[in-house]
Amino acid sequence: MSLSRAIVPGLLAAAIYFAVFGGEYSVFELRSTRAQIDVERARLGVIEAEIDSLEAWADSLENDAATIERIAREDFGMIREGETLYRFAEADPNLAQEPAPER
């Protein structure tokens, strides 16, 4: 009878320990899952802000004539009738300048 008195509380203590600290649903797993939820919520906030920005940009492209004109001028070099377009070429750094001849 004394053996069963020692085994039952030991098994009960082991079961409680395993229920709290072991297995798939342990306290540690719960803590790491909550931390991961916080990280994912922060990422979601960043993504939602980016979506809002892209939606505003798309709205500007669809409805704002000034935005469309700016893109046409900057990206495609388009000009209005009667305007003159001046383009400046960058100097090629690979070409070595020859020194001027001495007199």
N, CA, C and O atoms as CSV, one atom per row, in Angstrom:
chain,resi,resn,atom,element,x,y,z
A,1,MET,N,N,0.805,-1.185,0.000
A,1,MET,CA,C,0.000,0.000,0.000
A,1,MET,C,C,0.861,1.267,0.000
A,1,MET,O,O,0.444,2.280,-0.562
A,2,SER,N,N,2.000,1.241,0.589
A,2,SER,CA,C,2.859,2.423,0.624
A,2,SER,C,C,3.453,2.715,-0.753
A,2,SER,O,O,3.752,3.863,-1.081
A,3,LEU,N,N,3.620,1.658,-1.556
A,3,LEU,CA,C,4.138,1.860,-2.906
A,3,LEU,C,C,3.122,2.629,-3.765
A,3,LEU,O,O,3.520,3.508,-4.530
A,4,SER,N,N,1.852,2.326,-3.659
A,4,SER,CA,C,0.835,3.037,-4.435
A,4,SER,C,C,0.673,4.462,-3.928
A,4,SER,O,O,0.313,5.351,-4.699
A,5,ARG,N,N,0.929,4.692,-2.660
A,5,ARG,CA,C,0.861,6.051,-2.119
A,5,ARG,C,C,1.992,6.912,-2.684
A,5,ARG,O,O,1.838,8.129,-2.784
A,6,ALA,N,N,3.093,6.325,-3.044
A,6,ALA,CA,C,4.220,7.077,-3.595
A,6,ALA,C,C,4.095,7.219,-5.116
A,6,ALA,O,O,4.497,8.239,-5.675
A,7,ILE,N,N,3.551,6.226,-5.773
A,7,ILE,CA,C,3.462,6.246,-7.231
A,7,ILE,C,C,2.367,7.188,-7.722
A,7,ILE,O,O,2.602,7.948,-8.661
A,8,VAL,N,N,1.203,7.165,-7.131
A,8,VAL,CA,C,0.076,7.978,-7.588
A,8,VAL,C,C,0.401,9.468,-7.522
A,8,VAL,O,O,0.180,10.158,-8.518
A,9,PRO,N,N,0.907,10.006,-6.423
A,9,PRO,CA,C,1.254,11.432,-6.417
A,9,PRO,C,C,2.396,11.748,-7.392
A,9,PRO,O,O,2.419,12.825,-7.988
A,10,GLY,N,N,3.328,10.831,-7.553
A,10,GLY,CA,C,4.430,11.038,-8.500
A,10,GLY,C,C,3.912,11.104,-9.935
A,10,GLY,O,O,4.312,11.974,-10.708
A,11,LEU,N,N,3.018,10.176,-10.284
A,11,LEU,CA,C,2.426,10.203,-11.619
A,11,LEU,C,C,1.564,11.445,-11.823
A,11,LEU,O,O,1.557,12.031,-12.906
A,12,LEU,N,N,0.855,11.834,-10.805
A,12,LEU,CA,C,0.032,13.042,-10.871
A,12,LEU,C,C,0.915,14.277,-11.064
A,12,LEU,O,O,0.589,15.149,-11.870
A,13,ALA,N,N,2.015,14.356,-10.340
A,13,ALA,CA,C,2.945,15.480,-10.477
A,13,ALA,C,C,3.571,15.480,-11.868
A,13,ALA,O,O,3.728,16.542,-12.471
A,14,ALA,N,N,3.930,14.316,-12.381
A,14,ALA,CA,C,4.508,14.221,-13.722
A,14,ALA,C,C,3.484,14.649,-14.776
A,14,ALA,O,O,3.839,15.332,-15.737
A,15,ALA,N,N,2.235,14.260,-14.610
A,15,ALA,CA,C,1.192,14.641,-15.564
A,15,ALA,C,C,0.967,16.149,-15.549
A,15,ALA,O,O,0.807,16.766,-16.602
A,16,ILE,N,N,0.955,16.735,-14.371
A,16,ILE,CA,C,0.770,18.191,-14.265
A,16,ILE,C,C,1.960,18.926,-14.889
A,16,ILE,O,O,1.780,19.906,-15.613
A,17,TYR,N,N,3.177,18.448,-14.606
A,17,TYR,CA,C,4.376,19.059,-15.176
A,17,TYR,C,C,4.338,18.993,-16.711
A,17,TYR,O,O,4.616,19.983,-17.387
A,18,PHE,N,N,3.999,17.842,-17.239
A,18,PHE,CA,C,3.935,17.683,-18.687
A,18,PHE,C,C,2.833,18.555,-19.292
A,18,PHE,O,O,2.998,19.104,-20.381
A,19,ALA,N,N,1.712,18.678,-18.582
A,19,ALA,CA,C,0.603,19.490,-19.100
A,19,ALA,C,C,0.989,20.967,-19.179
A,19,ALA,O,O,0.543,21.675,-20.081
A,20,VAL,N,N,1.812,21.433,-18.243
A,20,VAL,CA,C,2.171,22.842,-18.209
A,20,VAL,C,C,3.402,23.134,-19.064
A,20,VAL,O,O,3.404,24.089,-19.842
A,21,PHE,N,N,4.444,22.319,-18.926
A,21,PHE,CA,C,5.726,22.636,-19.556
A,21,PHE,C,C,6.084,21.764,-20.758
A,21,PHE,O,O,7.064,22.060,-21.442
A,22,GLY,N,N,5.362,20.746,-21.029
A,22,GLY,CA,C,5.742,19.855,-22.110
A,22,GLY,C,C,4.686,19.799,-23.187
A,22,GLY,O,O,3.601,20.363,-23.047
A,23,GLY,N,N,5.008,19.131,-24.235
A,23,GLY,CA,C,4.036,18.915,-25.296
A,23,GLY,C,C,3.886,20.095,-26.227
A,23,GLY,O,O,4.629,21.074,-26.148
A,24,GLU,N,N,2.926,19.986,-27.096
A,24,GLU,CA,C,2.701,20.980,-28.139
A,24,GLU,C,C,2.097,22.268,-27.597
A,24,GLU,O,O,2.323,23.333,-28.172
A,25,TYR,N,N,1.350,22.203,-26.528
A,25,TYR,CA,C,0.654,23.364,-25.992
A,25,TYR,C,C,1.240,23.788,-24.656
A,25,TYR,O,O,0.500,24.038,-23.705
A,26,SER,N,N,2.550,23.869,-24.576
A,26,SER,CA,C,3.209,24.234,-23.327
A,26,SER,C,C,3.176,25.747,-23.123
A,26,SER,O,O,2.794,26.501,-24.018
A,27,VAL,N,N,3.576,26.165,-21.950
A,27,VAL,CA,C,3.652,27.582,-21.631
A,27,VAL,C,C,4.663,28.268,-22.551
A,27,VAL,O,O,4.431,29.388,-23.005
A,28,PHE,N,N,5.772,27.603,-22.823
A,28,PHE,CA,C,6.799,28.175,-23.688
A,28,PHE,C,C,6.289,28.341,-25.119
A,28,PHE,O,O,6.554,29.351,-25.771
A,29,GLU,N,N,5.567,27.352,-25.586
A,29,GLU,CA,C,4.993,27.433,-26.942
A,29,GLU,C,C,3.961,28.562,-27.021
A,29,GLU,O,O,3.899,29.280,-28.019
A,30,LEU,N,N,3.168,28.714,-25.985
A,30,LEU,CA,C,2.172,29.783,-25.936
A,30,LEU,C,C,2.853,31.147,-25.957
A,30,LEU,O,O,2.408,32.051,-26.663
A,31,ARG,N,N,3.924,31.300,-25.192
A,31,ARG,CA,C,4.651,32.562,-25.143
A,31,ARG,C,C,5.279,32.896,-26.506
A,31,ARG,O,O,5.200,34.038,-26.960
A,32,SER,N,N,5.886,31.927,-27.143
A,32,SER,CA,C,6.504,32.197,-28.447
A,32,SER,C,C,5.445,32.472,-29.516
A,32,SER,O,O,5.678,33.272,-30.422
A,33,THR,N,N,4.305,31.829,-29.421
A,33,THR,CA,C,3.223,32.076,-30.373
A,33,THR,C,C,2.675,33.490,-30.214
A,33,THR,O,O,2.384,34.156,-31.208
A,34,ARG,N,N,2.533,33.951,-28.983
A,34,ARG,CA,C,2.059,35.324,-28.755
A,34,ARG,C,C,3.071,36.343,-29.283
A,34,ARG,O,O,2.679,37.367,-29.844
A,35,ALA,N,N,4.350,36.076,-29.110
A,35,ALA,CA,C,5.382,36.975,-29.643
A,35,ALA,C,C,5.323,36.993,-31.169
A,35,ALA,O,O,5.465,38.050,-31.784
A,36,GLN,N,N,5.118,35.846,-31.770
A,36,GLN,CA,C,5.013,35.772,-33.234
A,36,GLN,C,C,3.786,36.523,-33.739
A,36,GLN,O,O,3.832,37.139,-34.804
A,37,ILE,N,N,2.697,36.478,-32.990
A,37,ILE,CA,C,1.488,37.228,-33.359
A,37,ILE,C,C,1.785,38.722,-33.363
A,37,ILE,O,O,1.351,39.437,-34.266
A,38,ASP,N,N,2.528,39.206,-32.352
A,38,ASP,CA,C,2.877,40.626,-32.300
A,38,ASP,C,C,3.731,41.029,-33.501
A,38,ASP,O,O,3.532,42.100,-34.075
A,39,VAL,N,N,4.678,40.176,-33.878
A,39,VAL,CA,C,5.532,40.455,-35.036
A,39,VAL,C,C,4.688,40.508,-36.307
A,39,VAL,O,O,4.853,41.413,-37.125
A,40,GLU,N,N,3.804,39.565,-36.472
A,40,GLU,CA,C,2.973,39.517,-37.684
A,40,GLU,C,C,2.002,40.702,-37.746
A,40,GLU,O,O,1.717,41.206,-38.832
A,41,ARG,N,N,1.495,41.146,-36.600
A,41,ARG,CA,C,0.613,42.326,-36.595
A,41,ARG,C,C,1.378,43.565,-37.026
A,41,ARG,O,O,0.843,44.405,-37.750
A,42,ALA,N,N,2.626,43.688,-36.587
A,42,ALA,CA,C,3.447,44.827,-37.004
A,42,ALA,C,C,3.702,44.779,-38.508
A,42,ALA,O,O,3.620,45.806,-39.181
A,43,ARG,N,N,4.011,43.602,-39.037
A,43,ARG,CA,C,4.222,43.458,-40.480
A,43,ARG,C,C,2.949,43.788,-41.245
A,43,ARG,O,O,2.999,44.404,-42.310
A,44,LEU,N,N,1.804,43.375,-40.697
A,44,LEU,CA,C,0.524,43.666,-41.336
A,44,LEU,C,C,0.289,45.166,-41.401
A,44,LEU,O,O,-0.204,45.667,-42.412
A,45,GLY,N,N,0.629,45.891,-40.347
A,45,GLY,CA,C,0.477,47.342,-40.350
A,45,GLY,C,C,1.311,48.003,-41.428
A,45,GLY,O,O,0.850,48.933,-42.091
A,46,VAL,N,N,2.546,47.527,-41.612
A,46,VAL,CA,C,3.421,48.073,-42.654
A,46,VAL,C,C,2.836,47.779,-44.030
A,46,VAL,O,O,2.827,48.651,-44.899
A,47,ILE,N,N,2.358,46.583,-44.229
A,47,ILE,CA,C,1.790,46.200,-45.523
A,47,ILE,C,C,0.513,46.989,-45.815
A,47,ILE,O,O,0.291,47.402,-46.953
A,48,GLU,N,N,-0.322,47.199,-44.806
A,48,GLU,CA,C,-1.544,47.981,-45.013
A,48,GLU,C,C,-1.218,49.422,-45.375
A,48,GLU,O,O,-1.901,50.016,-46.209
A,49,ALA,N,N,-0.182,49.995,-44.759
A,49,ALA,CA,C,0.231,51.358,-45.102
A,49,ALA,C,C,0.733,51.413,-46.541
A,49,ALA,O,O,0.459,52.375,-47.259
A,50,GLU,N,N,1.461,50.395,-46.961
A,50,GLU,CA,C,1.951,50.350,-48.340
A,50,GLU,C,C,0.788,50.216,-49.328
A,50,GLU,O,O,0.805,50.832,-50.393
A,51,ILE,N,N,-0.205,49.422,-48.980
A,51,ILE,CA,C,-1.381,49.271,-49.834
A,51,ILE,C,C,-2.119,50.600,-49.967
A,51,ILE,O,O,-2.542,50.972,-51.062
A,52,ASP,N,N,-2.275,51.317,-48.847
A,52,ASP,CA,C,-2.944,52.622,-48.901
A,52,ASP,C,C,-2.184,53.588,-49.810
A,52,ASP,O,O,-2.788,54.332,-50.582
A,53,SER,N,N,-0.863,53.567,-49.711
A,53,SER,CA,C,-0.046,54.434,-50.551
A,53,SER,C,C,-0.203,54.076,-52.023
A,53,SER,O,O,-0.328,54.962,-52.869
A,54,LEU,N,N,-0.197,52.793,-52.330
A,54,LEU,CA,C,-0.352,52.365,-53.725
A,54,LEU,C,C,-1.746,52.675,-54.260
A,54,LEU,O,O,-1.898,53.010,-55.435
A,55,GLU,N,N,-2.758,52.566,-53.415
A,55,GLU,CA,C,-4.106,52.912,-53.845
A,55,GLU,C,C,-4.214,54.410,-54.146
A,55,GLU,O,O,-4.877,54.808,-55.104
A,56,ALA,N,N,-3.559,55.237,-53.325
A,56,ALA,CA,C,-3.566,56.680,-53.578
A,56,ALA,C,C,-2.829,56.991,-54.874
A,56,ALA,O,O,-3.259,57.849,-55.645
A,57,TRP,N,N,-1.714,56.292,-55.118
A,57,TRP,CA,C,-0.958,56.493,-56.358
A,57,TRP,C,C,-1.799,56.077,-57.571
A,57,TRP,O,O,-1.818,56.776,-58.585
A,58,ALA,N,N,-2.490,54.943,-57.467
A,58,ALA,CA,C,-3.337,54.472,-58.560
A,58,ALA,C,C,-4.474,55.462,-58.824
A,58,ALA,O,O,-4.833,55.710,-59.975
A,59,ASP,N,N,-5.033,56.021,-57.763
A,59,ASP,CA,C,-6.096,57.008,-57.923
A,59,ASP,C,C,-5.569,58.257,-58.634
A,59,ASP,O,O,-6.252,58.832,-59.482
A,60,SER,N,N,-4.346,58.670,-58.279
A,60,SER,CA,C,-3.742,59.828,-58.941
A,60,SER,C,C,-3.522,59.551,-60.425
A,60,SER,O,O,-3.743,60.421,-61.267
A,61,LEU,N,N,-3.086,58.339,-60.735
A,61,LEU,CA,C,-2.847,57.988,-62.134
A,61,LEU,C,C,-4.142,57.939,-62.939
A,61,LEU,O,O,-4.148,58.237,-64.134
A,62,GLU,N,N,-5.216,57.569,-62.293
A,62,GLU,CA,C,-6.490,57.462,-63.003
A,62,GLU,C,C,-7.204,58.801,-63.139
A,62,GLU,O,O,-7.887,59.033,-64.137
A,63,ASN,N,N,-7.058,59.693,-62.149
A,63,ASN,CA,C,-7.921,60.866,-62.099
A,63,ASN,C,C,-7.211,62.212,-62.132
A,63,ASN,O,O,-7.877,63.228,-62.328
A,64,ASP,N,N,-5.903,62.272,-61.952
A,64,ASP,CA,C,-5.202,63.544,-61.836
A,64,ASP,C,C,-4.395,63.812,-63.100
A,64,ASP,O,O,-3.406,63.133,-63.375
A,65,ALA,N,N,-4.820,64.794,-63.852
A,65,ALA,CA,C,-4.150,65.118,-65.112
A,65,ALA,C,C,-2.734,65.627,-64.883
A,65,ALA,O,O,-1.847,65.372,-65.698
A,66,ALA,N,N,-2.512,66.340,-63.788
A,66,ALA,CA,C,-1.170,66.868,-63.512
A,66,ALA,C,C,-0.174,65.734,-63.263
A,66,ALA,O,O,0.979,65.818,-63.686
A,67,THR,N,N,-0.605,64.693,-62.592
A,67,THR,CA,C,0.274,63.546,-62.349
A,67,THR,C,C,0.611,62.845,-63.659
A,67,THR,O,O,1.760,62.471,-63.894
A,68,ILE,N,N,-0.374,62.672,-64.488
A,68,ILE,CA,C,-0.144,62.017,-65.777
A,68,ILE,C,C,0.810,62.849,-66.629
A,68,ILE,O,O,1.707,62.303,-67.271
A,69,GLU,N,N,0.619,64.173,-66.638
A,69,GLU,CA,C,1.507,65.032,-67.420
A,69,GLU,C,C,2.937,64.992,-66.877
A,69,GLU,O,O,3.893,64.954,-67.652
A,70,ARG,N,N,3.084,65.001,-65.558
A,70,ARG,CA,C,4.415,64.953,-64.958
A,70,ARG,C,C,5.144,63.672,-65.337
A,70,ARG,O,O,6.332,63.702,-65.657
A,71,ILE,N,N,4.438,62.553,-65.301
A,71,ILE,CA,C,5.057,61.273,-65.675
A,71,ILE,C,C,5.420,61.264,-67.149
A,71,ILE,O,O,6.489,60.783,-67.525
A,72,ALA,N,N,4.540,61.789,-67.981
A,72,ALA,CA,C,4.818,61.832,-69.420
A,72,ALA,C,C,6.043,62.682,-69.708
A,72,ALA,O,O,6.848,62.335,-70.572
A,73,ARG,N,N,6.191,63.769,-69.009
A,73,ARG,CA,C,7.342,64.651,-69.232
A,73,ARG,C,C,8.628,64.034,-68.674
A,73,ARG,O,O,9.649,64.005,-69.360
A,74,GLU,N,N,8.580,63.541,-67.429
A,74,GLU,CA,C,9.795,63.044,-66.780
A,74,GLU,C,C,10.260,61.704,-67.332
A,74,GLU,O,O,11.445,61.525,-67.613
A,75,ASP,N,N,9.352,60.782,-67.485
A,75,ASP,CA,C,9.747,59.419,-67.861
A,75,ASP,C,C,9.866,59.221,-69.365
A,75,ASP,O,O,10.693,58.434,-69.825
A,76,PHE,N,N,9.046,59.928,-70.132
A,76,PHE,CA,C,9.007,59.670,-71.558
A,76,PHE,C,C,9.503,60.844,-72.402
A,76,PHE,O,O,9.534,60.753,-73.629
A,77,GLY,N,N,9.893,61.945,-71.752
A,77,GLY,CA,C,10.439,63.084,-72.480
A,77,GLY,C,C,9.448,63.759,-73.401
A,77,GLY,O,O,9.843,64.368,-74.395
A,78,MET,N,N,8.182,63.665,-73.094
A,78,MET,CA,C,7.164,64.273,-73.953
A,78,MET,C,C,7.096,65.776,-73.683
A,78,MET,O,O,7.341,66.239,-72.569
A,79,ILE,N,N,6.761,66.515,-74.722
A,79,ILE,CA,C,6.627,67.962,-74.607
A,79,ILE,C,C,5.331,68.396,-75.258
A,79,ILE,O,O,4.736,67.667,-76.052
A,80,ARG,N,N,4.910,69.592,-74.907
A,80,ARG,CA,C,3.716,70.153,-75.543
A,80,ARG,C,C,4.101,70.780,-76.873
A,80,ARG,O,O,5.268,71.075,-77.132
A,81,GLU,N,N,3.102,70.972,-77.698
A,81,GLU,CA,C,3.339,71.603,-78.991
A,81,GLU,C,C,3.848,73.016,-78.766
A,81,GLU,O,O,3.280,73.776,-77.982
A,82,GLY,N,N,4.933,73.365,-79.466
A,82,GLY,CA,C,5.510,74.697,-79.335
A,82,GLY,C,C,6.637,74.761,-78.320
A,82,GLY,O,O,7.353,75.762,-78.284
A,83,GLU,N,N,6.827,73.747,-77.498
A,83,GLU,CA,C,7.919,73.727,-76.531
A,83,GLU,C,C,9.161,73.135,-77.186
A,83,GLU,O,O,9.072,72.397,-78.167
A,84,THR,N,N,10.308,73.469,-76.629
A,84,THR,CA,C,11.577,72.930,-77.116
A,84,THR,C,C,12.186,72.091,-76.004
A,84,THR,O,O,12.247,72.522,-74.853
A,85,LEU,N,N,12.631,70.905,-76.348
A,85,LEU,CA,C,13.220,69.996,-75.374
A,85,LEU,C,C,14.734,70.075,-75.465
A,85,LEU,O,O,15.306,69.923,-76.545
A,86,TYR,N,N,15.374,70.310,-74.345
A,86,TYR,CA,C,16.830,70.312,-74.282
A,86,TYR,C,C,17.251,69.119,-73.432
A,86,TYR,O,O,16.766,68.936,-72.316
A,87,ARG,N,N,18.145,68.323,-73.964
A,87,ARG,CA,C,18.681,67.175,-73.223
A,87,ARG,C,C,20.173,67.384,-73.046
A,87,ARG,O,O,20.873,67.774,-73.980
A,88,PHE,N,N,20.645,67.125,-71.855
A,88,PHE,CA,C,22.053,67.275,-71.548
A,88,PHE,C,C,22.634,65.898,-71.295
A,88,PHE,O,O,22.121,65.122,-70.489
A,89,ALA,N,N,23.714,65.614,-72.002
A,89,ALA,CA,C,24.358,64.309,-71.861
A,89,ALA,C,C,25.398,64.385,-70.754
A,89,ALA,O,O,26.103,65.384,-70.607
A,90,GLU,N,N,25.477,63.320,-69.988
A,90,GLU,CA,C,26.494,63.224,-68.949
A,90,GLU,C,C,27.834,62.924,-69.606
A,90,GLU,O,O,27.894,62.214,-70.610
A,91,ALA,N,N,28.904,63.465,-69.041
A,91,ALA,CA,C,30.239,63.162,-69.554
A,91,ALA,C,C,30.577,61.723,-69.208
A,91,ALA,O,O,30.297,61.256,-68.104
A,92,ASP,N,N,31.175,61.031,-70.150
A,92,ASP,CA,C,31.542,59.636,-69.933
A,92,ASP,C,C,32.837,59.582,-69.132
A,92,ASP,O,O,33.877,60.016,-69.627
A,93,PRO,N,N,32.801,59.064,-67.912
A,93,PRO,CA,C,34.013,59.041,-67.091
A,93,PRO,C,C,35.065,58.072,-67.616
A,93,PRO,O,O,36.227,58.156,-67.217
A,94,ASN,N,N,34.687,57.161,-68.497
A,94,ASN,CA,C,35.636,56.196,-69.041
A,94,ASN,C,C,36.542,56.800,-70.106
A,94,ASN,O,O,37.623,56.284,-70.389
A,95,LEU,N,N,36.082,57.898,-70.688
A,95,LEU,CA,C,36.901,58.559,-71.697
A,95,LEU,C,C,37.892,59.481,-71.001
A,95,LEU,O,O,37.500,60.378,-70.255
A,96,ALA,N,N,39.160,59.258,-71.246
A,96,ALA,CA,C,40.181,60.088,-70.624
A,96,ALA,C,C,40.345,61.347,-71.448
A,96,ALA,O,O,40.407,61.295,-72.677
A,97,GLN,N,N,40.414,62.462,-70.777
A,97,GLN,CA,C,40.636,63.708,-71.495
A,97,GLN,C,C,42.126,63.826,-71.806
A,97,GLN,O,O,42.988,63.594,-70.958
A,98,GLU,N,N,42.379,64.183,-73.013
A,98,GLU,CA,C,43.779,64.367,-73.408
A,98,GLU,C,C,44.223,65.753,-72.978
A,98,GLU,O,O,43.484,66.727,-73.123
A,99,PRO,N,N,45.419,65.833,-72.454
A,99,PRO,CA,C,45.888,67.169,-72.032
A,99,PRO,C,C,46.109,68.062,-73.251
A,99,PRO,O,O,46.456,67.585,-74.332
A,100,ALA,N,N,45.905,69.347,-73.061
A,100,ALA,CA,C,46.104,70.304,-74.146
A,100,ALA,C,C,47.580,70.372,-74.504
A,100,ALA,O,O,48.434,70.331,-73.618
A,101,PRO,N,N,47.886,70.474,-75.777
A,101,PRO,CA,C,49.311,70.523,-76.195
A,101,PRO,C,C,49.972,71.792,-75.669
A,101,PRO,O,O,49.355,72.857,-75.645
A,102,GLU,N,N,51.205,71.675,-75.257
A,102,GLU,CA,C,51.950,72.818,-74.747
A,102,GLU,C,C,52.451,73.669,-75.891
A,102,GLU,O,O,52.723,73.146,-76.972
A,103,ARG,N,N,52.580,74.966,-75.682
A,103,ARG,CA,C,53.038,75.865,-76.745
A,103,ARG,C,C,54.411,76.321,-76.503
A,103,ARG,O,O,54.957,77.085,-77.299
